[in-house]
Amino acid sequence: MNTPAQWSVSPTDQRLWALAWPLMLTNLTVPLLGLVDTAVLGHLERPEYLGAVAIGANLFTILFWTFGFMRMGTTGLAAQAYGRQDGFGQIALLARSVILAVVIGLLLIGFHQPLIDFGLALMNPSEDVARLAGDYAAIRIWSAPAVLCQYTLVGWLIGTQNPRGPMLMLIAANGLNIVLDVTFVTGLGWNSQGVALATVLAEYSAAGVGFWLVLRRLPTEVRFNHALLGSLSDYLRLLNVNRYIMVRTVTLLLVLAFFTAQGARQGDIVLAANAVLITFLLVISNGLDGFANAAEALVGEAVGQKNRHQFKMVCRSATRWSLWGAGLFTLLFVLAGETLIHLLTSIEDVRIVAHAYLPWLWTLPLAAVWGFLLDGIFIGATRTRDMQNSMLASAVLVFLPVWWLTTAWGNHGLWFSLIFLMLARAASMGWLFFKHTRRGTWFA
């Protein structure tokens, strides 16, 4: 019996999966560094050390991911140069992006004190935790150039269709971080400062592996010369593409911060329950982003080649597999949501409240998948201004009004607003997708 055509695995499906599975594995293991830090410090005699690292790590997550455009913008541009078989363009983009990453990283080091003081003031920890978190941050900030270079290297490797590179970088970082955590904290008794130093060294090791992988993939026909460094206009073009992604990312981070703050206003138990459920959102996004990341590379290649047929096939394949992934996540949370909540917390009051809001999580994968998928397509096509405008409109014109109208619903209204944010992004970016497709402006 022949397999129906609609269920057959096409060459595009095979290419998508070849890119997606290492990226999915990489994304899903991203929280491992934080889990290792928590496990080591969680067995010390003072809880302040664990609190200091939790606050410090959260602060750096926000600070560094503000510059996540270094990864996303590089992917789209590298994929298009790869599609054009433009060896000079690939190397020039890498050189300029690395220079930009190093400059921004050094600026963060130079101006870190007011940024850290501001962040700690917003989080308002106890005096002991604030002091320890400040010590942690003073060490951790030195990883800024390495982290931003990693973003650039990962973006370039994805764009040039080497998805196993980021996985190897993460393995190097996690492996060294585990060894150094145990050595510095358990062996030498350096506590939260030891965790910070271990993380800094692990980040530089990952960046070193990334540079080694990239040097092995550089087009050999291009000779290194001054032209690769480019002019001011070349860097302005990079910033022009990336600034829209930065605004989009900051807007999303502010929405999630607002969500957390509003949950905190309803009490510590609601705050903790929301934190448990938001953890599942991070799992969803990291898992489904594997397909989106693969779409970035293949869409960028199609745009670089001006290959309309490939563009259409990639979009169809990425949509099909993303929906399958979202459906499986939904099934997982319906069947095993309560079990997963019990694995994450042993506090009975938090479990009870999290169970009450679990049905919102059932709707989240299918509501959010469209935004993740379309982000990948728009990044590959470097339509980053559309991404920015969609996020701003969804946050200001949908999320905030819906939250305000449903404040009487309490935490249910907050989750309802988050679902509507996801749907608004899907609708607005979907409309822009069909507009570009109808007008043929993806290749303009």
C-alpha positions in Angstrom: 0.0 0.0 0.0 1.4 3.4 -1.0 1.8 6.1 1.5 -0.6 9.0 0.8 1.2 12.0 -0.7 0.2 14.4 2.0 1.9 12.2 4.7 5.1 11.5 2.8 8.3 13.0 4.0 9.6 15.4 1.3 13.2 16.5 0.8 12.3 19.8 2.4 10.9 18.0 5.5 14.2 16.1 5.7 16.3 19.3 5.5 14.1 20.9 8.1 14.5 18.0 10.5 18.2 17.8 9.9 18.5 21.4 11.1 15.7 21.3 13.7 16.6 18.3 15.9 20.1 19.5 17.1 18.6 23.0 17.7 15.6 21.6 19.6 18.0 19.6 21.8 20.2 22.6 22.3 17.2 24.8 23.2 15.7 22.3 25.6 19.0 22.0 27.5 19.5 25.8 27.9 18.2 25.8 31.5 20.8 23.2 32.5 23.4 25.8 33.5 21.0 27.4 36.0 19.9 24.0 37.3 23.5 23.0 38.0 24.1 26.3 39.9 20.9 25.7 41.9 21.8 22.1 42.8 25.2 23.0 44.1 24.1 26.0 46.1 20.9 24.4 47.3 23.0 22.1 49.6 24.9 24.9 51.4 24.0 26.0 54.9 22.7 29.5 54.0 19.8 30.1 51.6 21.1 33.6 50.9 23.7 32.2 48.5 21.0 30.5 46.4 18.8 33.6 46.5 21.7 35.8 45.4 22.5 33.6 42.4 18.8 33.3 41.5 18.4 37.1 41.4 21.8 37.7 39.8 21.1 35.1 37.1 17.7 36.5 36.4 19.2 40.0 36.1 21.8 38.8 33.5 19.2 36.8 31.6 17.2 40.0 31.0 20.4 42.1 30.4 22.0 39.7 27.9 18.8 38.7 26.1 18.1 42.4 25.4 20.9 41.9 22.9 19.5 38.6 21.6 19.2 40.4 18.2 22.9 39.6 17.8 21.8 36.0 17.3 18.6 36.5 15.3 19.7 39.2 13.0 23.0 37.4 12.2 21.0 34.2 11.3 18.9 35.9 8.6 21.7 37.8 7.0 24.0 34.8 7.1 21.4 32.5 5.6 20.8 34.9 2.7 24.5 35.2 2.0 24.7 31.4 2.1 21.8 31.1 -0.3 23.6 33.5 -2.7 26.8 31.5 -2.3 28.4 34.8 -1.3 31.6 33.7 0.5 32.8 37.3 1.0 29.4 38.3 2.4 29.4 35.4 4.9 32.9 36.2 6.3 32.3 40.0 6.3 29.0 39.5 8.2 30.8 37.3 10.8 33.7 39.7 11.2 31.5 42.8 11.6 29.0 41.0 13.9 31.8 39.8 16.2 33.4 43.3 16.4 29.9 44.7 17.3 29.5 42.0 19.9 32.8 42.7 21.5 32.3 46.5 21.6 28.8 46.2 23.2 30.2 43.6 25.7 33.0 46.0 26.7 30.5 48.9 27.1 28.4 46.7 29.4 31.4 46.0 31.5 32.3 49.7 31.6 28.8 50.8 32.6 27.7 47.7 34.6 27.5 49.3 38.1 24.5 51.6 37.5 22.7 48.8 35.5 23.2 46.3 38.3 22.2 48.8 41.0 19.0 49.6 39.1 18.2 45.9 38.6 18.7 45.1 42.2 16.6 48.0 43.3 13.7 46.8 41.1 13.9 43.3 42.6 14.2 44.6 46.2 15.9 41.6 47.8 17.0 41.5 51.5 20.2 43.3 52.5 22.3 40.1 52.7 21.0 38.7 49.4 21.5 42.1 47.7 25.1 42.2 48.9 25.8 38.7 47.7 24.0 39.3 44.4 26.1 42.4 43.8 29.3 40.4 44.4 28.0 37.7 42.0 27.1 40.4 39.3 30.5 42.1 39.6 32.2 38.9 38.5 29.5 37.6 36.1 29.5 40.9 34.0 33.0 39.9 32.7 31.3 37.3 30.6 29.5 39.9 28.5 31.8 39.9 25.4 31.8 36.1 25.4 28.0 35.8 25.7 27.4 38.3 22.9 30.0 36.6 20.7 28.2 33.3 21.3 25.0 34.9 20.1 26.7 36.0 16.9 28.5 32.7 16.3 25.3 30.6 17.0 23.4 32.9 14.6 26.1 32.5 11.9 26.3 28.7 12.3 22.5 28.3 12.1 22.3 30.6 9.0 25.0 28.6 7.3 23.2 25.4 8.2 25.5 23.9 10.8 23.0 23.2 13.6 25.3 20.9 15.5 27.7 23.7 16.2 25.5 25.4 18.8 24.9 22.0 20.4 28.7 21.4 20.8 29.1 24.9 22.2 26.5 24.2 24.8 28.0 20.8 25.7 31.4 22.5 26.3 29.8 25.2 28.5 27.7 22.8 30.5 30.5 20.3 31.0 33.0 22.9 32.2 30.5 24.7 34.3 29.6 21.5 36.2 33.3 20.7 37.0 34.1 24.3 38.0 30.9 24.6 40.1 31.8 21.6 42.2 35.5 22.6 42.4 34.9 26.3 43.3 31.9 25.9 45.6 32.2 22.4 47.2 36.0 22.2 47.1 37.2 25.7 47.6 34.2 27.1 49.5 33.8 30.2 47.2 29.9 30.0 47.4 28.0 32.4 45.0 31.2 34.1 43.8 32.5 30.7 42.8 29.4 30.0 40.8 29.8 33.4 39.0 33.4 32.7 38.1 32.5 29.2 36.9 29.9 30.6 34.6 32.2 33.2 33.2 34.9 30.6 32.4 32.2 28.3 30.9 30.9 31.1 28.7 34.4 31.9 27.3 35.0 28.2 26.7 31.8 28.0 24.7 32.8 31.1 22.7 36.2 29.5 22.0 34.6 26.3 20.7 32.3 28.5 18.6 35.2 30.3 17.0 37.0 27.0 16.3 33.8 25.6 14.6 33.3 28.8 12.6 37.0 28.9 11.4 36.5 25.4 10.0 33.5 26.4 8.0 34.7 29.7 6.5 34.7 29.8 2.7 38.3 29.1 1.6 38.2 31.2 -1.6 37.9 34.5 0.3 41.2 36.1 1.5 41.2 38.1 4.7 41.7 41.8 4.0 40.6 45.2 5.3 37.5 45.2 3.1 36.0 42.5 5.4 35.9 44.9 8.3 33.7 47.3 6.2 32.7 50.9 6.7 30.5 52.7 9.2 27.5 52.3 6.8 27.9 48.5 7.0 27.7 48.6 10.8 24.7 50.9 10.6 23.0 48.4 8.3 23.6 45.7 10.9 22.2 47.9 13.6 19.2 48.9 11.4 18.2 45.2 11.0 18.9 44.4 14.6 17.3 47.4 16.4 13.8 46.2 15.4 14.5 42.8 16.9 15.8 44.6 20.1 12.6 46.6 20.5 10.5 43.5 19.9 12.6 41.5 22.5 12.5 44.2 25.1 8.7 44.5 24.6 8.2 40.8 25.2 10.4 40.9 28.3 8.4 43.8 29.7 5.2 41.9 29.1 6.5 38.9 31.0 7.8 41.1 33.8 4.4 42.8 34.0 2.8 39.4 34.1 5.1 38.4 37.0 4.5 41.7 38.9 0.7 41.4 38.6 0.8 37.8 39.8 3.0 39.0 42.8 0.3 41.5 43.7 -2.1 38.6 44.2 0.1 36.9 46.8 3.2 34.7 47.1 1.2 31.5 46.4 -0.2 32.9 43.1 3.3 34.2 42.2 4.9 30.8 42.8 2.1 28.9 40.9 2.5 31.3 37.9 6.3 30.7 38.0 5.8 27.0 37.8 3.4 27.3 34.8 5.6 29.9 33.1 8.4 27.3 33.3 6.3 25.1 31.0 6.0 28.1 28.6 9.8 28.3 28.4 9.9 24.5 27.6 7.2 25.0 24.9 9.1 28.0 23.4 12.5 26.3 23.5 11.1 23.1 21.9 9.1 24.7 19.1 11.9 27.2 18.4 13.8 24.3 16.9 11.5 24.4 13.9 11.5 28.2 13.9 15.4 28.3 13.9 15.5 25.8 11.1 13.0 27.9 9.1 15.2 30.9 9.6 18.1 29.2 7.9 16.0 27.7 5.0 13.9 30.8 4.4 17.0 32.9 4.4 18.6 30.6 1.9 15.5 30.8 -0.3 15.4 34.6 -0.2 19.1 34.8 -1.0 18.5 32.6 -4.0 15.2 34.3 -4.8 13.7 30.8 -5.0 10.0 31.3 -4.5 9.2 27.6 -4.7 11.7 26.7 -2.0 10.3 29.5 0.2 6.8 28.1 -0.2 7.9 24.6 0.5 9.9 25.6 3.6 6.9 27.6 5.0 4.6 24.6 4.5 6.9 22.1 6.1 7.8 24.3 9.1 4.1 25.0 9.6 3.1 21.3 9.5 5.8 20.1 11.9 5.3 23.1 14.3 1.6 22.3 14.6 2.4 18.6 15.2 4.8 19.8 18.0 2.3 22.1 19.5 -0.3 19.4 19.5 2.0 17.0 21.3 2.8 19.6 23.9 -0.9 20.2 24.4 -1.5 16.4 24.8 1.4 16.2 27.3 0.0 19.0 29.5 -3.6 17.6 29.4 -2.5 14.1 30.3 0.5 14.8 32.6 0.2 18.4 33.7 -0.6 17.7 37.3 2.3 15.2 37.5 4.7 17.8 36.1 3.5 20.4 38.6 4.2 17.9 41.4 7.7 17.3 40.1 8.5 21.1 40.2 7.1 21.9 43.6 6.3 20.0 46.9 4.4 22.9 48.4 0.8 21.8 48.6 -0.8 25.3 48.4 1.2 26.1 45.3 0.2 22.8 43.7 -3.5 23.5 44.4 -3.3 26.9 42.8 -1.3 25.8 39.8 -3.8 23.0 39.2 -6.6 25.6 39.1 -4.8 27.5 36.3 -3.5 24.5 34.5 -6.3 24.6 31.8 -4.8 27.8 30.5 -1.6 25.9 29.8 -3.5 23.5 27.6 -4.4 26.3 25.2 -0.9 27.9 25.2 1.0 25.7 22.7 -1.5 26.1 19.9 -1.9 29.8 20.6 1.8 30.5 20.8 3.2 28.3 18.0 2.2 30.7 15.3 4.2 33.5 16.7 7.3 31.3 17.1 6.9 30.0 13.5 6.4 33.4 11.9 9.3 34.8 13.9 11.5 32.3 12.2 10.1 33.1 8.7 10.4 36.9 9.2 13.9 36.6 10.7 15.1 34.5 7.7 13.7 37.1 5.4 15.1 39.9 7.6 11.6 41.5 7.9 12.5 42.5 11.4 10.5 45.8 11.4 7.3 43.8 10.8 8.2 41.7 13.9 8.7 44.8 16.0 5.5 46.5 14.9 3.5 43.3 15.5 4.8 42.9 19.0 4.2 46.5 19.9 0.7 46.5 18.6 -0.1 43.2 20.3 1.2 44.4 23.6 -0.2 47.9 23.7 -3.5 47.4 21.7 -4.4 43.9 22.9 -2.6 42.6 26.0 -2.9 45.7 28.2 -6.6 46.5 27.3 -7.6 42.9 27.7 -5.8 42.7 31.1 -7.5 45.9 32.2 -11.0 44.7 31.2 -10.5 41.3 32.9 -8.9 42.5 36.2 -12.0 41.4 38.0 -11.2 37.8 37.0 -7.9 37.9 39.0 -5.2 35.6 37.9 -7.5 34.0 35.3 -7.7 37.4 33.6 -3.9 37.6 33.6 -3.6 34.3 31.8 -6.5 35.2 29.5 -4.5 38.4 28.5 -1.4 36.4 27.8 -3.3 34.0 25.5 -4.7 36.9 23.7 -1.2 38.4 23.3 -0.2 35.2 21.5 -3.3 35.2 19.3 -2.8 38.9 18.4 0.8 38.2 17.4 -0.4 35.3 15.3 -3.1 37.3 13.6 -1.0 40.4 12.9 2.0 38.5 11.6 -0.2 36.2 9.7 -1.8 39.2 7.9 1.7 40.6 7.1 2.8 37.2 5.9 -0.1 36.9 3.4 0.4 40.6 2.3 4.1 40.0 1.5 3.2 36.7 -0.3 0.5 38.3 -2.4 2.6 41.2 -3.4 5.8 39.2 -3.8 7.8 41.5 -1.5 9.6 38.7 0.4 12.2 38.9 -2.4 12.3 42.7 -2.9 
